[in-house]
């Protein structure tokens, strides 16, 4: 059996490669590698907006 993993995205927060089959957190079109990265993206947006 082959289990080929392919990079599907790069986490916009930490720039880590996200592989197919990995757990991801989605926000709109963006995929994050970890819930912390997703949360970090929200706090960044807040910082920009204020
Ligand atoms: Zn990340």
mmCIF file of the protein (N, C-alpha, C, O) and its ligand, coordinates in Angstrom:
data_MODEL
# 
_entry.id   MODEL 
# 
loop_
_entity.id 
_entity.type 
_entity.pdbx_number_of_molecules 
1 polymer     1 
2 non-polymer 1 
# 
_entity_poly.entity_id                      1 
_entity_poly.type                           'polypeptide(L)' 
_entity_poly.nstd_linkage                   no 
_entity_poly.nstd_monomer                   no 
_entity_poly.pdbx_seq_one_letter_code       
;(UNK)(UNK)(UNK)(UNK)(UNK)(UNK)(UNK)(UNK)(UNK)(UNK)(UNK)(UNK)(UNK)(UNK)(UNK)(UNK)
(UNK)(UNK)(UNK)(UNK)(UNK)(UNK)(UNK)(UNK)(UNK)(UNK)(UNK)(UNK)(UNK)(UNK)(UNK)(UNK)
(UNK)(UNK)(UNK)(UNK)(UNK)(UNK)(UNK)(UNK)(UNK)(UNK)(UNK)(UNK)(UNK)(UNK)(UNK)(UNK)
(UNK)(UNK)
;
_entity_poly.pdbx_seq_one_letter_code_can   XXXXXXXXXXXXXXXXXXXXXXXXXXXXXXXXXXXXXXXXXXXXXXXXXX 
_entity_poly.pdbx_strand_id                 A 
# 
loop_
_entity_poly_seq.entity_id 
_entity_poly_seq.num 
_entity_poly_seq.mon_id 
_entity_poly_seq.hetero 
1 1  UNK n 
1 2  UNK n 
1 3  UNK n 
1 4  UNK n 
1 5  UNK n 
1 6  UNK n 
1 7  UNK n 
1 8  UNK n 
1 9  UNK n 
1 10 UNK n 
1 11 UNK n 
1 12 UNK n 
1 13 UNK n 
1 14 UNK n 
1 15 UNK n 
1 16 UNK n 
1 17 UNK n 
1 18 UNK n 
1 19 UNK n 
1 20 UNK n 
1 21 UNK n 
1 22 UNK n 
1 23 UNK n 
1 24 UNK n 
1 25 UNK n 
1 26 UNK n 
1 27 UNK n 
1 28 UNK n 
1 29 UNK n 
1 30 UNK n 
1 31 UNK n 
1 32 UNK n 
1 33 UNK n 
1 34 UNK n 
1 35 UNK n 
1 36 UNK n 
1 37 UNK n 
1 38 UNK n 
1 39 UNK n 
1 40 UNK n 
1 41 UNK n 
1 42 UNK n 
1 43 UNK n 
1 44 UNK n 
1 45 UNK n 
1 46 UNK n 
1 47 UNK n 
1 48 UNK n 
1 49 UNK n 
1 50 UNK n 
# 
loop_
_struct_asym.id 
_struct_asym.entity_id 
A 1 
B 2 
# 
loop_
_chem_comp.id 
_chem_comp.type 
_chem_comp.mon_nstd_flag 
UNK 'L-peptide linking' . 
ZN  non-polymer         . 
# 
_pdbx_entity_nonpoly.entity_id   2 
_pdbx_entity_nonpoly.name        ? 
_pdbx_entity_nonpoly.comp_id     ZN 
# 
_pdbx_nonpoly_scheme.asym_id         B 
_pdbx_nonpoly_scheme.entity_id       2 
_pdbx_nonpoly_scheme.mon_id          ZN 
_pdbx_nonpoly_scheme.ndb_seq_num     1 
_pdbx_nonpoly_scheme.pdb_seq_num     101 
_pdbx_nonpoly_scheme.auth_seq_num    101 
_pdbx_nonpoly_scheme.pdb_mon_id      ZN 
_pdbx_nonpoly_scheme.auth_mon_id     ZN 
_pdbx_nonpoly_scheme.pdb_strand_id   A 
_pdbx_nonpoly_scheme.pdb_ins_code    . 
# 
loop_
_atom_site.group_PDB 
_atom_site.id 
_atom_site.type_symbol 
_atom_site.label_atom_id 
_atom_site.label_alt_id 
_atom_site.label_comp_id 
_atom_site.label_asym_id 
_atom_site.label_entity_id 
_atom_site.label_seq_id 
_atom_site.pdbx_PDB_ins_code 
_atom_site.Cartn_x 
_atom_site.Cartn_y 
_atom_site.Cartn_z 
_atom_site.occupancy 
_atom_site.B_iso_or_equiv 
_atom_site.pdbx_formal_charge 
_atom_site.auth_seq_id 
_atom_site.auth_comp_id 
_atom_site.auth_asym_id 
_atom_site.auth_atom_id 
_atom_site.pdbx_PDB_model_num 
ATOM   1   N  N  . UNK A 1 1  ? 0.834   -1.209 0.000  1.00 0.00 ? 1   UNK A N  1 
ATOM   2   C  CA . UNK A 1 1  ? 0.000   0.000  0.000  1.00 0.00 ? 1   UNK A CA 1 
ATOM   3   C  C  . UNK A 1 1  ? 0.861   1.248  0.000  1.00 0.00 ? 1   UNK A C  1 
ATOM   4   O  O  . UNK A 1 1  ? 1.831   1.353  0.751  1.00 0.00 ? 1   UNK A O  1 
ATOM   5   N  N  . UNK A 1 2  ? 0.505   2.161  -0.825 1.00 0.00 ? 2   UNK A N  1 
ATOM   6   C  CA . UNK A 1 2  ? 1.240   3.425  -0.846 1.00 0.00 ? 2   UNK A CA 1 
ATOM   7   C  C  . UNK A 1 2  ? 0.432   4.492  -0.143 1.00 0.00 ? 2   UNK A C  1 
ATOM   8   O  O  . UNK A 1 2  ? -0.793  4.551  -0.250 1.00 0.00 ? 2   UNK A O  1 
ATOM   9   N  N  . UNK A 1 3  ? 1.124   5.304  0.553  1.00 0.00 ? 3   UNK A N  1 
ATOM   10  C  CA . UNK A 1 3  ? 0.488   6.413  1.262  1.00 0.00 ? 3   UNK A CA 1 
ATOM   11  C  C  . UNK A 1 3  ? 1.288   7.672  0.963  1.00 0.00 ? 3   UNK A C  1 
ATOM   12  O  O  . UNK A 1 3  ? 2.100   8.135  1.764  1.00 0.00 ? 3   UNK A O  1 
ATOM   13  N  N  . UNK A 1 4  ? 1.025   8.203  -0.217 1.00 0.00 ? 4   UNK A N  1 
ATOM   14  C  CA . UNK A 1 4  ? 1.816   9.341  -0.682 1.00 0.00 ? 4   UNK A CA 1 
ATOM   15  C  C  . UNK A 1 4  ? 1.257   10.630 -0.088 1.00 0.00 ? 4   UNK A C  1 
ATOM   16  O  O  . UNK A 1 4  ? 0.077   10.947 -0.233 1.00 0.00 ? 4   UNK A O  1 
ATOM   17  N  N  . UNK A 1 5  ? 2.127   11.349 0.572  1.00 0.00 ? 5   UNK A N  1 
ATOM   18  C  CA . UNK A 1 5  ? 1.717   12.636 1.127  1.00 0.00 ? 5   UNK A CA 1 
ATOM   19  C  C  . UNK A 1 5  ? 2.216   13.748 0.225  1.00 0.00 ? 5   UNK A C  1 
ATOM   20  O  O  . UNK A 1 5  ? 3.357   13.747 -0.238 1.00 0.00 ? 5   UNK A O  1 
ATOM   21  N  N  . UNK A 1 6  ? 1.339   14.675 -0.002 1.00 0.00 ? 6   UNK A N  1 
ATOM   22  C  CA . UNK A 1 6  ? 1.703   15.808 -0.844 1.00 0.00 ? 6   UNK A CA 1 
ATOM   23  C  C  . UNK A 1 6  ? 1.446   17.099 -0.090 1.00 0.00 ? 6   UNK A C  1 
ATOM   24  O  O  . UNK A 1 6  ? 0.499   17.190 0.691  1.00 0.00 ? 6   UNK A O  1 
ATOM   25  N  N  . UNK A 1 7  ? 2.283   18.091 -0.321 1.00 0.00 ? 7   UNK A N  1 
ATOM   26  C  CA . UNK A 1 7  ? 2.007   19.382 0.287  1.00 0.00 ? 7   UNK A CA 1 
ATOM   27  C  C  . UNK A 1 7  ? 0.764   20.002 -0.342 1.00 0.00 ? 7   UNK A C  1 
ATOM   28  O  O  . UNK A 1 7  ? 0.670   20.104 -1.565 1.00 0.00 ? 7   UNK A O  1 
ATOM   29  N  N  . UNK A 1 8  ? -0.182  20.411 0.485  1.00 0.00 ? 8   UNK A N  1 
ATOM   30  C  CA . UNK A 1 8  ? -1.423  20.978 -0.040 1.00 0.00 ? 8   UNK A CA 1 
ATOM   31  C  C  . UNK A 1 8  ? -1.497  22.482 0.202  1.00 0.00 ? 8   UNK A C  1 
ATOM   32  O  O  . UNK A 1 8  ? -2.235  23.195 -0.479 1.00 0.00 ? 8   UNK A O  1 
ATOM   33  N  N  . UNK A 1 9  ? -0.723  22.957 1.183  1.00 0.00 ? 9   UNK A N  1 
ATOM   34  C  CA . UNK A 1 9  ? -0.759  24.386 1.492  1.00 0.00 ? 9   UNK A CA 1 
ATOM   35  C  C  . UNK A 1 9  ? 0.420   24.723 2.389  1.00 0.00 ? 9   UNK A C  1 
ATOM   36  O  O  . UNK A 1 9  ? 1.115   23.844 2.898  1.00 0.00 ? 9   UNK A O  1 
ATOM   37  N  N  . UNK A 1 10 ? 0.624   26.020 2.566  1.00 0.00 ? 10  UNK A N  1 
ATOM   38  C  CA . UNK A 1 10 ? 1.609   26.491 3.533  1.00 0.00 ? 10  UNK A CA 1 
ATOM   39  C  C  . UNK A 1 10 ? 0.865   27.311 4.574  1.00 0.00 ? 10  UNK A C  1 
ATOM   40  O  O  . UNK A 1 10 ? 0.092   28.208 4.237  1.00 0.00 ? 10  UNK A O  1 
ATOM   41  N  N  . UNK A 1 11 ? 1.101   27.000 5.829  1.00 0.00 ? 11  UNK A N  1 
ATOM   42  C  CA . UNK A 1 11 ? 0.440   27.724 6.908  1.00 0.00 ? 11  UNK A CA 1 
ATOM   43  C  C  . UNK A 1 11 ? 0.798   29.208 6.821  1.00 0.00 ? 11  UNK A C  1 
ATOM   44  O  O  . UNK A 1 11 ? 1.978   29.555 6.862  1.00 0.00 ? 11  UNK A O  1 
ATOM   45  N  N  . UNK A 1 12 ? -0.189  30.082 6.703  1.00 0.00 ? 12  UNK A N  1 
ATOM   46  C  CA . UNK A 1 12 ? 0.096   31.518 6.578  1.00 0.00 ? 12  UNK A CA 1 
ATOM   47  C  C  . UNK A 1 12 ? 0.693   32.114 7.853  1.00 0.00 ? 12  UNK A C  1 
ATOM   48  O  O  . UNK A 1 12 ? 1.275   33.198 7.824  1.00 0.00 ? 12  UNK A O  1 
ATOM   49  N  N  . UNK A 1 13 ? 0.546   31.410 8.954  1.00 0.00 ? 13  UNK A N  1 
ATOM   50  C  CA . UNK A 1 13 ? 1.005   31.950 10.235 1.00 0.00 ? 13  UNK A CA 1 
ATOM   51  C  C  . UNK A 1 13 ? 2.457   31.589 10.509 1.00 0.00 ? 13  UNK A C  1 
ATOM   52  O  O  . UNK A 1 13 ? 3.260   32.471 10.815 1.00 0.00 ? 13  UNK A O  1 
ATOM   53  N  N  . UNK A 1 14 ? 2.810   30.321 10.407 1.00 0.00 ? 14  UNK A N  1 
ATOM   54  C  CA . UNK A 1 14 ? 4.175   29.892 10.732 1.00 0.00 ? 14  UNK A CA 1 
ATOM   55  C  C  . UNK A 1 14 ? 4.948   29.425 9.496  1.00 0.00 ? 14  UNK A C  1 
ATOM   56  O  O  . UNK A 1 14 ? 6.122   29.069 9.596  1.00 0.00 ? 14  UNK A O  1 
ATOM   57  N  N  . UNK A 1 15 ? 4.287   29.425 8.327  1.00 0.00 ? 15  UNK A N  1 
ATOM   58  C  CA . UNK A 1 15 ? 4.916   29.076 7.049  1.00 0.00 ? 15  UNK A CA 1 
ATOM   59  C  C  . UNK A 1 15 ? 5.383   27.624 6.995  1.00 0.00 ? 15  UNK A C  1 
ATOM   60  O  O  . UNK A 1 15 ? 6.268   27.283 6.211  1.00 0.00 ? 15  UNK A O  1 
ATOM   61  N  N  . UNK A 1 16 ? 4.797   26.784 7.814  1.00 0.00 ? 16  UNK A N  1 
ATOM   62  C  CA . UNK A 1 16 ? 5.068   25.361 7.759  1.00 0.00 ? 16  UNK A CA 1 
ATOM   63  C  C  . UNK A 1 16 ? 4.238   24.737 6.638  1.00 0.00 ? 16  UNK A C  1 
ATOM   64  O  O  . UNK A 1 16 ? 3.103   25.142 6.387  1.00 0.00 ? 16  UNK A O  1 
ATOM   65  N  N  . UNK A 1 17 ? 4.825   23.749 5.973  1.00 0.00 ? 17  UNK A N  1 
ATOM   66  C  CA . UNK A 1 17 ? 4.095   23.069 4.901  1.00 0.00 ? 17  UNK A CA 1 
ATOM   67  C  C  . UNK A 1 17 ? 3.036   22.162 5.513  1.00 0.00 ? 17  UNK A C  1 
ATOM   68  O  O  . UNK A 1 17 ? 3.304   21.428 6.464  1.00 0.00 ? 17  UNK A O  1 
ATOM   69  N  N  . UNK A 1 18 ? 1.837   22.223 4.957  1.00 0.00 ? 18  UNK A N  1 
ATOM   70  C  CA . UNK A 1 18 ? 0.744   21.366 5.403  1.00 0.00 ? 18  UNK A CA 1 
ATOM   71  C  C  . UNK A 1 18 ? 0.596   20.242 4.392  1.00 0.00 ? 18  UNK A C  1 
ATOM   72  O  O  . UNK A 1 18 ? 0.461   20.484 3.192  1.00 0.00 ? 18  UNK A O  1 
ATOM   73  N  N  . UNK A 1 19 ? 0.621   19.011 4.887  1.00 0.00 ? 19  UNK A N  1 
ATOM   74  C  CA . UNK A 1 19 ? 0.592   17.840 4.013  1.00 0.00 ? 19  UNK A CA 1 
ATOM   75  C  C  . UNK A 1 19 ? -0.812  17.267 3.935  1.00 0.00 ? 19  UNK A C  1 
ATOM   76  O  O  . UNK A 1 19 ? -1.621  17.413 4.850  1.00 0.00 ? 19  UNK A O  1 
ATOM   77  N  N  . UNK A 1 20 ? -1.074  16.610 2.814  1.00 0.00 ? 20  UNK A N  1 
ATOM   78  C  CA . UNK A 1 20 ? -2.367  15.955 2.667  1.00 0.00 ? 20  UNK A CA 1 
ATOM   79  C  C  . UNK A 1 20 ? -2.518  14.891 3.748  1.00 0.00 ? 20  UNK A C  1 
ATOM   80  O  O  . UNK A 1 20 ? -1.570  14.173 4.067  1.00 0.00 ? 20  UNK A O  1 
ATOM   81  N  N  . UNK A 1 21 ? -3.698  14.801 4.294  1.00 0.00 ? 21  UNK A N  1 
ATOM   82  C  CA . UNK A 1 21 ? -3.946  13.837 5.359  1.00 0.00 ? 21  UNK A CA 1 
ATOM   83  C  C  . UNK A 1 21 ? -3.678  14.394 6.741  1.00 0.00 ? 21  UNK A C  1 
ATOM   84  O  O  . UNK A 1 21 ? -4.081  13.798 7.739  1.00 0.00 ? 21  UNK A O  1 
ATOM   85  N  N  . UNK A 1 22 ? -3.003  15.531 6.812  1.00 0.00 ? 22  UNK A N  1 
ATOM   86  C  CA . UNK A 1 22 ? -2.735  16.145 8.108  1.00 0.00 ? 22  UNK A CA 1 
ATOM   87  C  C  . UNK A 1 22 ? -3.980  16.870 8.589  1.00 0.00 ? 22  UNK A C  1 
ATOM   88  O  O  . UNK A 1 22 ? -4.832  17.273 7.797  1.00 0.00 ? 22  UNK A O  1 
ATOM   89  N  N  . UNK A 1 23 ? -4.066  17.028 9.910  1.00 0.00 ? 23  UNK A N  1 
ATOM   90  C  CA . UNK A 1 23 ? -5.178  17.781 10.453 1.00 0.00 ? 23  UNK A CA 1 
ATOM   91  C  C  . UNK A 1 23 ? -4.951  19.258 10.182 1.00 0.00 ? 23  UNK A C  1 
ATOM   92  O  O  . UNK A 1 23 ? -3.864  19.781 10.430 1.00 0.00 ? 23  UNK A O  1 
ATOM   93  N  N  . UNK A 1 24 ? -5.968  19.923 9.678  1.00 0.00 ? 24  UNK A N  1 
ATOM   94  C  CA . UNK A 1 24 ? -5.823  21.336 9.352  1.00 0.00 ? 24  UNK A CA 1 
ATOM   95  C  C  . UNK A 1 24 ? -6.969  22.129 9.958  1.00 0.00 ? 24  UNK A C  1 
ATOM   96  O  O  . UNK A 1 24 ? -8.043  21.597 10.241 1.00 0.00 ? 24  UNK A O  1 
ATOM   97  N  N  . UNK A 1 25 ? -6.715  23.391 10.144 1.00 0.00 ? 25  UNK A N  1 
ATOM   98  C  CA . UNK A 1 25 ? -7.738  24.319 10.590 1.00 0.00 ? 25  UNK A CA 1 
ATOM   99  C  C  . UNK A 1 25 ? -7.986  25.283 9.447  1.00 0.00 ? 25  UNK A C  1 
ATOM   100 O  O  . UNK A 1 25 ? -7.048  25.880 8.919  1.00 0.00 ? 25  UNK A O  1 
ATOM   101 N  N  . UNK A 1 26 ? -9.235  25.437 9.065  1.00 0.00 ? 26  UNK A N  1 
ATOM   102 C  CA . UNK A 1 26 ? -9.575  26.191 7.884  1.00 0.00 ? 26  UNK A CA 1 
ATOM   103 C  C  . UNK A 1 26 ? -10.201 27.533 8.271  1.00 0.00 ? 26  UNK A C  1 
ATOM   104 O  O  . UNK A 1 26 ? -11.053 27.611 9.155  1.00 0.00 ? 26  UNK A O  1 
ATOM   105 N  N  . UNK A 1 27 ? -9.759  28.566 7.592  1.00 0.00 ? 27  UNK A N  1 
ATOM   106 C  CA . UNK A 1 27 ? -10.403 29.866 7.723  1.00 0.00 ? 27  UNK A CA 1 
ATOM   107 C  C  . UNK A 1 27 ? -10.556 30.433 6.327  1.00 0.00 ? 27  UNK A C  1 
ATOM   108 O  O  . UNK A 1 27 ? -9.590  30.905 5.727  1.00 0.00 ? 27  UNK A O  1 
ATOM   109 N  N  . UNK A 1 28 ? -11.779 30.385 5.810  1.00 0.00 ? 28  UNK A N  1 
ATOM   110 C  CA . UNK A 1 28 ? -11.993 30.816 4.436  1.00 0.00 ? 28  UNK A CA 1 
ATOM   111 C  C  . UNK A 1 28 ? -11.202 29.928 3.488  1.00 0.00 ? 28  UNK A C  1 
ATOM   112 O  O  . UNK A 1 28 ? -11.369 28.708 3.489  1.00 0.00 ? 28  UNK A O  1 
ATOM   113 N  N  . UNK A 1 29 ? -10.341 30.536 2.678  1.00 0.00 ? 29  UNK A N  1 
ATOM   114 C  CA . UNK A 1 29 ? -9.529  29.775 1.732  1.00 0.00 ? 29  UNK A CA 1 
ATOM   115 C  C  . UNK A 1 29 ? -8.205  29.339 2.346  1.00 0.00 ? 29  UNK A C  1 
ATOM   116 O  O  . UNK A 1 29 ? -7.443  28.609 1.712  1.00 0.00 ? 29  UNK A O  1 
ATOM   117 N  N  . UNK A 1 30 ? -7.924  29.771 3.559  1.00 0.00 ? 30  UNK A N  1 
ATOM   118 C  CA . UNK A 1 30 ? -6.619  29.521 4.149  1.00 0.00 ? 30  UNK A CA 1 
ATOM   119 C  C  . UNK A 1 30 ? -6.644  28.275 5.030  1.00 0.00 ? 30  UNK A C  1 
ATOM   120 O  O  . UNK A 1 30 ? -7.630  27.998 5.713  1.00 0.00 ? 30  UNK A O  1 
ATOM   121 N  N  . UNK A 1 31 ? -5.555  27.542 4.999  1.00 0.00 ? 31  UNK A N  1 
ATOM   122 C  CA . UNK A 1 31 ? -5.398  26.360 5.840  1.00 0.00 ? 31  UNK A CA 1 
ATOM   123 C  C  . UNK A 1 31 ? -4.274  26.613 6.834  1.00 0.00 ? 31  UNK A C  1 
ATOM   124 O  O  . UNK A 1 31 ? -3.194  27.078 6.467  1.00 0.00 ? 31  UNK A O  1 
ATOM   125 N  N  . UNK A 1 32 ? -4.542  26.303 8.089  1.00 0.00 ? 32  UNK A N  1 
ATOM   126 C  CA . UNK A 1 32 ? -3.546  26.486 9.150  1.00 0.00 ? 32  UNK A CA 1 
ATOM   127 C  C  . UNK A 1 32 ? -3.152  25.129 9.712  1.00 0.00 ? 32  UNK A C  1 
ATOM   128 O  O  . UNK A 1 32 ? -3.959  24.201 9.770  1.00 0.00 ? 32  UNK A O  1 
ATOM   129 N  N  . UNK A 1 33 ? -1.871  25.033 10.132 1.00 0.00 ? 33  UNK A N  1 
ATOM   130 C  CA . UNK A 1 33 ? -1.351  23.738 10.574 1.00 0.00 ? 33  UNK A CA 1 
ATOM   131 C  C  . UNK A 1 33 ? -1.757  23.442 12.012 1.00 0.00 ? 33  UNK A C  1 
ATOM   132 O  O  . UNK A 1 33 ? -1.721  22.286 12.431 1.00 0.00 ? 33  UNK A O  1 
ATOM   133 N  N  . UNK A 1 34 ? -2.140  24.454 12.769 1.00 0.00 ? 34  UNK A N  1 
ATOM   134 C  CA . UNK A 1 34 ? -2.417  24.265 14.186 1.00 0.00 ? 34  UNK A CA 1 
ATOM   135 C  C  . UNK A 1 34 ? -3.445  25.302 14.628 1.00 0.00 ? 34  UNK A C  1 
ATOM   136 O  O  . UNK A 1 34 ? -3.542  26.390 14.061 1.00 0.00 ? 34  UNK A O  1 
ATOM   137 N  N  . UNK A 1 35 ? -4.201  24.940 15.646 1.00 0.00 ? 35  UNK A N  1 
ATOM   138 C  CA . UNK A 1 35 ? -5.197  25.888 16.156 1.00 0.00 ? 35  UNK A CA 1 
ATOM   139 C  C  . UNK A 1 35 ? -4.534  27.174 16.646 1.00 0.00 ? 35  UNK A C  1 
ATOM   140 O  O  . UNK A 1 35 ? -5.116  28.254 16.546 1.00 0.00 ? 35  UNK A O  1 
ATOM   141 N  N  . UNK A 1 36 ? -3.312  27.055 17.175 1.00 0.00 ? 36  UNK A N  1 
ATOM   142 C  CA . UNK A 1 36 ? -2.595  28.249 17.629 1.00 0.00 ? 36  UNK A CA 1 
ATOM   143 C  C  . UNK A 1 36 ? -2.318  29.194 16.473 1.00 0.00 ? 36  UNK A C  1 
ATOM   144 O  O  . UNK A 1 36 ? -2.389  30.413 16.625 1.00 0.00 ? 36  UNK A O  1 
ATOM   145 N  N  . UNK A 1 37 ? -2.001  28.628 15.319 1.00 0.00 ? 37  UNK A N  1 
ATOM   146 C  CA . UNK A 1 37 ? -1.724  29.447 14.144 1.00 0.00 ? 37  UNK A CA 1 
ATOM   147 C  C  . UNK A 1 37 ? -2.997  30.160 13.693 1.00 0.00 ? 37  UNK A C  1 
ATOM   148 O  O  . UNK A 1 37 ? -2.959  31.320 13.283 1.00 0.00 ? 37  UNK A O  1 
ATOM   149 N  N  . UNK A 1 38 ? -4.119  29.453 13.773 1.00 0.00 ? 38  UNK A N  1 
ATOM   150 C  CA . UNK A 1 38 ? -5.392  30.064 13.412 1.00 0.00 ? 38  UNK A CA 1 
ATOM   151 C  C  . UNK A 1 38 ? -5.708  31.211 14.362 1.00 0.00 ? 38  UNK A C  1 
ATOM   152 O  O  . UNK A 1 38 ? -6.098  32.294 13.925 1.00 0.00 ? 38  UNK A O  1 
ATOM   153 N  N  . UNK A 1 39 ? -5.544  30.980 15.640 1.00 0.00 ? 39  UNK A N  1 
ATOM   154 C  CA . UNK A 1 39 ? -5.798  32.028 16.637 1.00 0.00 ? 39  UNK A CA 1 
ATOM   155 C  C  . UNK A 1 39 ? -4.855  33.212 16.407 1.00 0.00 ? 39  UNK A C  1 
ATOM   156 O  O  . UNK A 1 39 ? -5.260  34.370 16.501 1.00 0.00 ? 39  UNK A O  1 
ATOM   157 N  N  . UNK A 1 40 ? -3.598  32.901 16.108 1.00 0.00 ? 40  UNK A N  1 
ATOM   158 C  CA . UNK A 1 40 ? -2.612  33.960 15.863 1.00 0.00 ? 40  UNK A CA 1 
ATOM   159 C  C  . UNK A 1 40 ? -3.033  34.818 14.680 1.00 0.00 ? 40  UNK A C  1 
ATOM   160 O  O  . UNK A 1 40 ? -2.818  36.030 14.682 1.00 0.00 ? 40  UNK A O  1 
ATOM   161 N  N  . UNK A 1 41 ? -3.632  34.197 13.671 1.00 0.00 ? 41  UNK A N  1 
ATOM   162 C  CA . UNK A 1 41 ? -4.060  34.952 12.493 1.00 0.00 ? 41  UNK A CA 1 
ATOM   163 C  C  . UNK A 1 41 ? -5.174  35.922 12.855 1.00 0.00 ? 41  UNK A C  1 
ATOM   164 O  O  . UNK A 1 41 ? -5.245  37.027 12.318 1.00 0.00 ? 41  UNK A O  1 
ATOM   165 N  N  . UNK A 1 42 ? -6.047  35.501 13.773 1.00 0.00 ? 42  UNK A N  1 
ATOM   166 C  CA . UNK A 1 42 ? -7.124  36.398 14.196 1.00 0.00 ? 42  UNK A CA 1 
ATOM   167 C  C  . UNK A 1 42 ? -6.571  37.581 14.974 1.00 0.00 ? 42  UNK A C  1 
ATOM   168 O  O  . UNK A 1 42 ? -7.007  38.715 14.773 1.00 0.00 ? 42  UNK A O  1 
ATOM   169 N  N  . UNK A 1 43 ? -5.617  37.327 15.857 1.00 0.00 ? 43  UNK A N  1 
ATOM   170 C  CA . UNK A 1 43 ? -5.056  38.429 16.653 1.00 0.00 ? 43  UNK A CA 1 
ATOM   171 C  C  . UNK A 1 43 ? -4.264  39.381 15.761 1.00 0.00 ? 43  UNK A C  1 
ATOM   172 O  O  . UNK A 1 43 ? -4.229  40.587 16.010 1.00 0.00 ? 43  UNK A O  1 
ATOM   173 N  N  . UNK A 1 44 ? -3.632  38.842 14.727 1.00 0.00 ? 44  UNK A N  1 
ATOM   174 C  CA . UNK A 1 44 ? -2.928  39.708 13.781 1.00 0.00 ? 44  UNK A CA 1 
ATOM   175 C  C  . UNK A 1 44 ? -3.901  40.639 13.075 1.00 0.00 ? 44  UNK A C  1 
ATOM   176 O  O  . UNK A 1 44 ? -3.632  41.831 12.928 1.00 0.00 ? 44  UNK A O  1 
ATOM   177 N  N  . UNK A 1 45 ? -5.036  40.093 12.636 1.00 0.00 ? 45  UNK A N  1 
ATOM   178 C  CA . UNK A 1 45 ? -6.035  40.903 11.932 1.00 0.00 ? 45  UNK A CA 1 
ATOM   179 C  C  . UNK A 1 45 ? -6.564  42.012 12.831 1.00 0.00 ? 45  UNK A C  1 
ATOM   180 O  O  . UNK A 1 45 ? -6.766  43.146 12.395 1.00 0.00 ? 45  UNK A O  1 
ATOM   181 N  N  . UNK A 1 46 ? -6.785  41.660 14.100 1.00 0.00 ? 46  UNK A N  1 
ATOM   182 C  CA . UNK A 1 46 ? -7.237  42.666 15.061 1.00 0.00 ? 46  UNK A CA 1 
ATOM   183 C  C  . UNK A 1 46 ? -6.223  43.791 15.185 1.00 0.00 ? 46  UNK A C  1 
ATOM   184 O  O  . UNK A 1 46 ? -6.577  44.970 15.202 1.00 0.00 ? 46  UNK A O  1 
ATOM   185 N  N  . UNK A 1 47 ? -4.956  43.403 15.272 1.00 0.00 ? 47  UNK A N  1 
ATOM   186 C  CA . UNK A 1 47 ? -3.888  44.389 15.426 1.00 0.00 ? 47  UNK A CA 1 
ATOM   187 C  C  . UNK A 1 47 ? -3.852  45.320 14.230 1.00 0.00 ? 47  UNK A C  1 
ATOM   188 O  O  . UNK A 1 47 ? -3.610  46.518 14.376 1.00 0.00 ? 47  UNK A O  1 
ATOM   189 N  N  . UNK A 1 48 ? -4.097  44.764 13.026 1.00 0.00 ? 48  UNK A N  1 
ATOM   190 C  CA . UNK A 1 48 ? -4.081  45.588 11.826 1.00 0.00 ? 48  UNK A CA 1 
ATOM   191 C  C  . UNK A 1 48 ? -5.285  46.524 11.803 1.00 0.00 ? 48  UNK A C  1 
ATOM   192 O  O  . UNK A 1 48 ? -5.174  47.680 11.396 1.00 0.00 ? 48  UNK A O  1 
ATOM   193 N  N  . UNK A 1 49 ? -6.440  46.011 12.244 1.00 0.00 ? 49  UNK A N  1 
ATOM   194 C  CA . UNK A 1 49 ? -7.674  46.782 12.152 1.00 0.00 ? 49  UNK A CA 1 
ATOM   195 C  C  . UNK A 1 49 ? -7.690  47.959 13.107 1.00 0.00 ? 49  UNK A C  1 
ATOM   196 O  O  . UNK A 1 49 ? -8.333  48.971 12.829 1.00 0.00 ? 49  UNK A O  1 
ATOM   197 N  N  . UNK A 1 50 ? -6.999  47.846 14.218 1.00 0.00 ? 50  UNK A N  1 
ATOM   198 C  CA . UNK A 1 50 ? -7.107  48.901 15.234 1.00 0.00 ? 50  UNK A CA 1 
ATOM   199 C  C  . UNK A 1 50 ? -6.157  50.061 14.968 1.00 0.00 ? 50  UNK A C  1 
ATOM   200 O  O  . UNK A 1 50 ? -6.130  51.025 15.733 1.00 0.00 ? 50  UNK A O  1 
HETATM 201 ZN ZN . ZN  B 2 .  ? 1.219   27.036 11.435 1.00 0.00 ? 101 ZN  A ZN 1 
# 
